[in-house]
Amino acid sequence: MVDEQTPARKVDRGAERSGCPVEQLPDGTWLIRGYDAATILLRSADTVQAGLGVETIAMLPKRIRRPVLYQDGADHREHRRQTARYFTPRWVDEHYRGVMNRAAVKQIDRFRAAGRIELSDLVFPFTIEVVATVVGLTESRSGLQRRLDRFFPEEQRAEPGLSSVRGIRSTIRQGSSWLRVYFGDVRPATRARRREPRDDLISHLLEQGWTDSEIVGECLTFAAAGMITTREFVNVAAWHLFTDAGMLGQYRAAPRDDRLATLREILRLEPVVGNLRRRTTAAVEVPDGEGAVTIPAGNLIDIALDVANIDKKAVGPQPLTVWPHRPSVDAGLSFGTGPHRCPGAHIAVLETDVFLSKLFELDGVHMVSPPHVSFDDVLGSYMLRGLTVALRGGPV
């Protein structure tokens, strides 16, 4: 652990993000930096999802089911209730741990053979294999990673929509990529499960009457949440461990529960998604320092998770340090909270531990170069590329 004067945070989102717990910006958006205010808004029944193309999805005919990310209210609660068992710690340990181990070994063997490689190139196929199993995309044609790269390109993106030329182009591009995923991944999976249902998410959706096109949206939602963001989490956790010998030594020697606590604390400090957006459907009162403020109905809310997660009132002293046994925080708000809390939180932390445990078992593994950091403005997430790892005596 480092002291308060030497922050452990590695991803710099800018000093301008600090400030009042609750502030209305000139454009009318409410910027939320306080942990308590953020928690109330994320848990409130009087807020709904905003951003991430919600407005475009809302234009679809009512008869078409929305992916879980874009649902609110009773439909969302029922969908989460029916699928919750696929994400419980017990289910994950019993059904997915073996997949995680096999997928991790496959990528670690690639690293051994190469001797030197960019970590992101190992992690992405690993997270794809894990989440594809969880969802049920196990009959895909070759090229799933390429199709996902096209749907979630790393170059600067515009949020899909019809209000700007960039938004229209993004919508067209995503439509083309959607078709590739449909024909290459979802249709083979649904055909197989119509013949022989299995105990996975796609089989459940088919049982509930979801169409193939509706299932594509659900699968892409899980791809973004389970593959894209977990790739960044593994990268940032590895970066922390490579650059803190004491933490790495403790991580290597610790039992699983302690390793998971370390990873959750790193995630509290470095939330992959820095902002969540909501819109109020009724007035909501939130704490603002020593008082309170009421946010009227119909207002857009921008919750700065990376700032809320270092609110001393909630997380305790030295909020910019990695303290694995920080009481009563558990990754802060990095997985959200309330109705839309990430259902795959345990999967993400566990698969990160499986991969990193095997990586750090290697003799002589070391970081050759740190990553460069860029940001995805649509997802509000960081992207870490260029973190290169090598084995002593391997290629240079």
Stockholm file with secondary structure:
# STOCKHOLM 1.0

chainA/1-396         MVDEQTPARKVDRGAERSGCPVEQLPDGTWLIRGYDAATILLRSADTVQAGLGVETIAMLPKRIRRPVLYQDGADHREHRRQTARYFTPRWVDEHYRGVMNRAAVKQIDRFRAAGRIELSDLVFPFTIEVVATVVGLTESRSGLQRRLDRFFPEEQRAEPGLSSVRGIRSTIRQGSSWLRVYFGDVRPATRARRREPRDDLISHLLEQGWTDSEIVGECLTFAAAGMITTREFVNVAAWHLFTDAGMLGQYRAAPRDDRLATLREILRLEPVVGNLRRRTTAAVEVPDGEGAVTIPAGNLIDIALDVANIDKKAVGPQPLTVWPHRPSVDAGLSFGTGPHRCPGAHIAVLETDVFLSKLFELDGVHMVSPPHVSFDDVLGSYMLRGLTVALRGGPV
#=GR chainA/1-396 SS CCCTTSCCCCCCCCGGGCSCSEEECTTSCEEECCHHHHHHHHHCTTEEECSTTHHHHTTSCTTSCCCGGGCCHHHHHHHHHHHGGGGSHHHHHHHTHHHHHHHHHHHHHHHHHHSEEEHHHHHHHHHHHHHHHHHTCCSCCSCHHHHHHHHSCSSCCCCCCSSSHHHHHHHHHHHHHHHHHIIIIIHHHHHHHHHSCCSSHHHHHHHTTCCHHHHHHHHHHHIIIIIIHHHHHHHHHHHHHHTCHHHHHHHHHSCHHHHHHHHHHHHHHSCSBCEEEEEESSCEEEEETTEEEEECTTCEEEEEHHHHTTCHHHHCSCTTSCCTTCTTCSSTTTTCCGGGSCTTHHHHHHHHHHHHHHHTTSTTEEEEECCEEEEETTTTEEEEECCEEEETTSCC
#=GC SS_cons         CCCTTSCCCCCCCCGGGCSCSEEECTTSCEEECCHHHHHHHHHCTTEEECSTTHHHHTTSCTTSCCCGGGCCHHHHHHHHHHHGGGGSHHHHHHHTHHHHHHHHHHHHHHHHHHSEEEHHHHHHHHHHHHHHHHHTCCSCCSCHHHHHHHHSCSSCCCCCCSSSHHHHHHHHHHHHHHHHHIIIIIHHHHHHHHHSCCSSHHHHHHHTTCCHHHHHHHHHHHIIIIIIHHHHHHHHHHHHHHTCHHHHHHHHHSCHHHHHHHHHHHHHHSCSBCEEEEEESSCEEEEETTEEEEECTTCEEEEEHHHHTTCHHHHCSCTTSCCTTCTTCSSTTTTCCGGGSCTTHHHHHHHHHHHHHHHTTSTTEEEEECCEEEEETTTTEEEEECCEEEETTSCC
//
